[in-house]
Amino acid sequence: MTDVTTLVEDYLATWNETDATARRALVSRVFAADADYLDPQMAGAGTDGIDTMIAGVQQRFPGLKLTLAAGPDTHNDRVRFSWHLAPHGGEPVALGIDFATLTPDGRMQSVTGFLEAPGA
């Protein structure tokens, strides 16, 4: 996968996919097998860890969806983009900026997320 816009769209789709089998397939497509994710509230490593982490977020925030707010911006093997977490048609309950490094085949190797308060 070399198109970073598609990769980021698939990344957001991964967080929004509630079917466990479909989400797992997205995790495998978006992230390298040994990828890691870290933000101030959670962490996950490898396909299993990232999939389990996303499932936990979905349980904590049922019905909310991640949508792209800005980006992606890229250079070299780096990408950044911002997102909103909100109910369909509603105001965001969380905002964030994610920074990722990419593998040579275009998957995410490492993601670091920063959270912002809505209205900040």
Backbone torsions as a table, in degrees:
resi	resn	phi	psi	omega
1	MET	NA	119.9	-177.4
2	THR	-115.5	-17.7	-179.1
3	ASP	-81.1	110.3	-175.0
4	VAL	-67.2	-35.0	178.0
5	THR	-61.1	-44.7	177.4
6	THR	-64.0	-40.6	178.5
7	LEU	-59.6	-45.8	-179.8
8	VAL	-66.8	-39.4	176.0
9	GLU	-61.1	-42.6	177.9
10	ASP	-67.1	-35.6	176.0
11	TYR	-59.6	-48.1	178.6
12	LEU	-64.2	-39.5	177.7
13	ALA	-61.0	-35.2	177.8
14	THR	-59.7	-44.6	180.0
15	TRP	-68.7	-25.7	-176.9
16	ASN	-93.3	-15.3	-175.7
17	GLU	-77.0	117.8	-178.0
18	THR	-94.7	-15.3	175.1
19	ASP	-76.1	120.1	-172.9
20	ALA	-59.0	-41.8	-178.7
21	THR	-67.6	-45.2	179.3
22	ALA	-65.9	-39.2	179.1
23	ARG	-64.3	-43.1	179.9
24	ARG	-60.7	-40.5	177.5
25	ALA	-64.0	-40.0	177.0
26	LEU	-65.1	-43.8	178.2
27	VAL	-57.2	-44.3	-179.7
28	SER	-65.8	-32.6	-179.8
29	ARG	-78.4	-38.1	-174.0
30	VAL	-82.9	-40.7	-173.1
31	PHE	-105.7	144.7	169.2
32	ALA	-63.6	153.9	-177.1
33	ALA	-58.2	-31.2	-179.0
34	ASP	-106.6	24.1	-178.3
35	ALA	-67.2	163.6	174.3
36	ASP	-137.0	155.4	178.5
37	TYR	-132.8	138.6	179.8
38	LEU	-147.7	128.9	168.0
39	ASP	-139.2	179.5	-174.9
40	PRO	-63.2	-17.2	-175.6
41	GLN	-112.5	-14.7	-176.1
42	MET	-159.4	167.7	178.1
43	ALA	-150.3	152.5	175.7
44	GLY	-150.8	148.7	179.4
45	ALA	-136.8	140.0	-179.8
46	GLY	71.2	170.2	-178.0
47	THR	-57.7	-46.8	-179.0
48	ASP	-62.8	-46.8	-176.9
49	GLY	-65.7	-40.9	-179.8
50	ILE	-69.9	-42.5	178.2
51	ASP	-61.5	-44.0	178.8
52	THR	-64.1	-40.3	179.2
53	MET	-62.5	-46.3	-179.8
54	ILE	-63.8	-41.8	177.6
55	ALA	-59.4	-39.2	177.9
56	GLY	-64.3	-39.9	177.2
57	VAL	-64.0	-41.3	179.4
58	GLN	-63.9	-36.9	176.6
59	GLN	-67.8	-37.2	-178.8
60	ARG	-73.4	-33.0	-177.0
61	PHE	-126.4	64.4	-177.0
62	PRO	-63.0	138.0	176.5
63	GLY	82.5	-6.6	179.0
64	LEU	-90.3	149.4	-177.1
65	LYS	-127.6	144.2	172.0
66	LEU	-86.6	133.5	174.6
67	THR	-130.4	149.9	179.4
68	LEU	-70.1	130.1	178.5
69	ALA	-102.5	-36.9	179.6
70	ALA	-161.0	150.3	178.6
71	GLY	97.0	-166.7	5.8
72	PRO	-81.6	151.5	172.4
73	ASP	-110.7	136.4	-176.5
74	THR	-135.4	153.3	164.0
75	HIS	-160.1	144.8	-178.4
76	ASN	49.5	-122.9	179.5
77	ASP	-106.4	30.4	-176.3
78	ARG	-120.3	148.3	175.2
79	VAL	-144.3	145.3	173.5
80	ARG	-137.3	150.3	178.4
81	PHE	-161.9	158.2	177.4
82	SER	-117.7	156.3	-174.9
83	TRP	-142.5	163.9	173.4
84	HIS	-121.6	144.8	170.9
85	LEU	-112.7	117.5	-174.0
86	ALA	-153.1	157.0	169.1
87	PRO	-70.9	156.4	179.9
88	HIS	-53.4	119.0	178.2
89	GLY	77.0	2.9	-176.5
90	GLY	-104.9	178.6	178.2
91	GLU	-77.1	145.3	179.4
92	PRO	-62.0	141.6	173.1
93	VAL	-100.5	-14.9	177.5
94	ALA	-152.4	147.6	176.0
95	LEU	-128.1	148.9	178.8
96	GLY	-155.1	162.1	172.9
97	ILE	-126.0	127.0	178.2
98	ASP	-112.1	141.1	175.1
99	PHE	-119.8	133.5	-178.3
100	ALA	-135.4	149.4	167.3
101	THR	-103.1	148.9	-175.7
102	LEU	-113.3	149.1	174.6
103	THR	-79.5	165.2	177.0
104	PRO	-58.0	-28.0	178.3
105	ASP	-88.8	6.1	171.3
106	GLY	90.5	15.1	175.1
107	ARG	-97.7	165.9	179.6
108	MET	-80.8	128.5	178.8
109	GLN	-96.2	-42.9	-178.4
110	SER	-146.6	131.4	179.1
111	VAL	-122.5	130.4	173.6
112	THR	-118.8	122.6	-178.7
113	GLY	-107.2	143.3	174.1
114	PHE	-121.3	133.8	-177.8
115	LEU	-103.8	144.7	176.9
116	GLU	-128.3	150.2	175.9
117	ALA	-76.4	139.5	175.2
118	PRO	-55.6	138.4	-179.5
119	GLY	83.9	0.8	-179.2
120	ALA	-74.4	NA	NA
